[in-house]
Amino acid sequence: MIEVGELTKNYGPRVAVNRLSFHVARGELLILVGGSGSGKTTTLKLINRLIEPTSGRVLIENEDASRFEPHELRRRIGYVSQDVGLFPHLTIAENIEVTPSLLGWSSASRTQRTAELLELVELPSTITQRYPSELSGGQAQRVGVARALAAKPRFMLLDEPFGALDPLTRDRLQQSFADIKRQLALTAVFVTHDITEALMLGDRIAVLHEGCLLQIGTPHELLESPKDTHVERLLDTPRRQARKLERLLTRGAS
């Protein structure tokens, strides 16, 4: 479980995150959604201490995250970013094995884990000796997910991991990640600016605006009972798209 309590981050007079409080239950996927500057990525970085809060706290399995050394905490939490961040001078196998290597895993254990993960993210074993520059965008993102899972974390943080991909690749990876999350019972926080992606993937959605939490709930709860005009406007797009698609399908069937 992840619990965030009164989490705040100031940059001088600017408040990037303003007293956020929420929890993520074991096995749950919580989506943080909002526009640019809403505090989504800052919140993600506060959870795994890439940046430190001005005030408030983060609990990981009821333990205060501030009690861990930052590098120890990050080894417990898988992290996937939009730009993937694969090391260009390392092979795919070496990229995946970075954290297990730092943790002292044997060569045989690392090799076995890499093979398991490539199968999990639906990549061929022949890819291991290639370099990041030789991969497509979708393949690189799958390797990024594999690397985040390498040390068998129970928690994952994902910062707009599929935002830069074409629609078909993005859809396949969304489905693939949903399957992986179910198989491994991951507890995850996923950042996106795309409300449709949030509605399709999330167990619950937290809507952020200017560093504040406007509403948190299941996709159904948000669609049925938006509690704020900003949330209502945010949901207008998927509603309008759904209505238009329904009209097109009805017209095509008639």
ChimeraX attribute file (.defattr): number of C-alpha atoms within 10 A of each C-alpha:
attribute: neighborCount
match mode: 1-to-1
recipient: residues
	/A:1	17
	/A:2	21
	/A:3	18
	/A:4	19
	/A:5	15
	/A:6	14
	/A:7	20
	/A:8	23
	/A:9	23
	/A:10	13
	/A:11	9
	/A:12	7
	/A:13	6
	/A:14	9
	/A:15	16
	/A:16	22
	/A:17	28
	/A:18	21
	/A:19	19
	/A:20	20
	/A:21	16
	/A:22	16
	/A:23	15
	/A:24	19
	/A:25	15
	/A:26	15
	/A:27	17
	/A:28	21
	/A:29	26
	/A:30	26
	/A:31	29
	/A:32	30
	/A:33	28
	/A:34	25
	/A:35	16
	/A:36	12
	/A:37	14
	/A:38	21
	/A:39	25
	/A:40	29
	/A:41	23
	/A:42	20
	/A:43	26
	/A:44	20
	/A:45	16
	/A:46	21
	/A:47	27
	/A:48	25
	/A:49	19
	/A:50	14
	/A:51	14
	/A:52	16
	/A:53	20
	/A:54	16
	/A:55	13
	/A:56	15
	/A:57	21
	/A:58	24
	/A:59	17
	/A:60	20
	/A:61	12
	/A:62	10
	/A:63	13
	/A:64	12
	/A:65	20
	/A:66	17
	/A:67	9
	/A:68	12
	/A:69	10
	/A:70	15
	/A:71	11
	/A:72	12
	/A:73	17
	/A:74	19
	/A:75	19
	/A:76	19
	/A:77	22
	/A:78	25
	/A:79	26
	/A:80	25
	/A:81	20
	/A:82	17
	/A:83	16
	/A:84	20
	/A:85	13
	/A:86	20
	/A:87	15
	/A:88	12
	/A:89	11
	/A:90	15
	/A:91	18
	/A:92	25
	/A:93	22
	/A:94	21
	/A:95	23
	/A:96	29
	/A:97	24
	/A:98	17
	/A:99	21
	/A:100	20
	/A:101	16
	/A:102	10
	/A:103	12
	/A:104	10
	/A:105	14
	/A:106	11
	/A:107	12
	/A:108	9
	/A:109	14
	/A:110	22
	/A:111	16
	/A:112	11
	/A:113	21
	/A:114	25
	/A:115	17
	/A:116	15
	/A:117	20
	/A:118	22
	/A:119	13
	/A:120	17
	/A:121	20
	/A:122	14
	/A:123	16
	/A:124	10
	/A:125	14
	/A:126	9
	/A:127	17
	/A:128	19
	/A:129	12
	/A:130	14
	/A:131	19
	/A:132	21
	/A:133	13
	/A:134	12
	/A:135	14
	/A:136	11
	/A:137	19
	/A:138	18
	/A:139	18
	/A:140	20
	/A:141	26
	/A:142	25
	/A:143	28
	/A:144	26
	/A:145	27
	/A:146	27
	/A:147	28
	/A:148	26
	/A:149	25
	/A:150	23
	/A:151	23
	/A:152	17
	/A:153	17
	/A:154	17
	/A:155	24
	/A:156	22
	/A:157	24
	/A:158	22
	/A:159	23
	/A:160	21
	/A:161	24
	/A:162	26
	/A:163	16
	/A:164	14
	/A:165	16
	/A:166	11
	/A:167	11
	/A:168	10
	/A:169	14
	/A:170	19
	/A:171	14
	/A:172	13
	/A:173	22
	/A:174	17
	/A:175	13
	/A:176	15
	/A:177	17
	/A:178	16
	/A:179	14
	/A:180	15
	/A:181	17
	/A:182	13
	/A:183	10
	/A:184	13
	/A:185	15
	/A:186	21
	/A:187	22
	/A:188	26
	/A:189	24
	/A:190	25
	/A:191	27
	/A:192	23
	/A:193	20
	/A:194	17
	/A:195	22
	/A:196	17
	/A:197	19
	/A:198	23
	/A:199	20
	/A:200	12
	/A:201	19
	/A:202	21
	/A:203	17
	/A:204	22
	/A:205	26
	/A:206	22
	/A:207	26
	/A:208	24
	/A:209	21
	/A:210	17
	/A:211	23
	/A:212	19
	/A:213	21
	/A:214	18
	/A:215	17
	/A:216	19
	/A:217	18
	/A:218	16
	/A:219	19
	/A:220	13
	/A:221	14
	/A:222	21
	/A:223	17
	/A:224	10
	/A:225	11
	/A:226	19
	/A:227	14
	/A:228	12
	/A:229	10
	/A:230	16
	/A:231	19
	/A:232	15
	/A:233	10
	/A:234	19
	/A:235	17
	/A:236	14
	/A:237	14
	/A:238	16
	/A:239	13
	/A:240	11
	/A:241	12
	/A:242	12
	/A:243	12
	/A:244	12
	/A:245	12
	/A:246	12
	/A:247	12
	/A:248	11
	/A:249	11
	/A:250	10
	/A:251	9
	/A:252	8
	/A:253	7
	/A:254	5
